[in-house]
């Protein structure tokens, strides 16, 4: 897998994953919406850790800095 996520994108995804986790485990958001947020947060965390987003690959997007 070729990396297609830049540092800023990865940090934003990790912060969102942490916020989603806090909302669910802090019982702020419960039920189906809470589970959706936890799953989405898990996907965000995983993709940011491996620096690869399959959706970016499908649409041809790349947020990595260009090497010169």
PyMOL commands that set and color helices and strands:
alter all, ss='L'
color gray80, all
select helices_A, chain A and resi 7-25+31-50+54-59
alter helices_A, ss='H'
color red, helices_A
deselect
rebuild
show_as cartoon
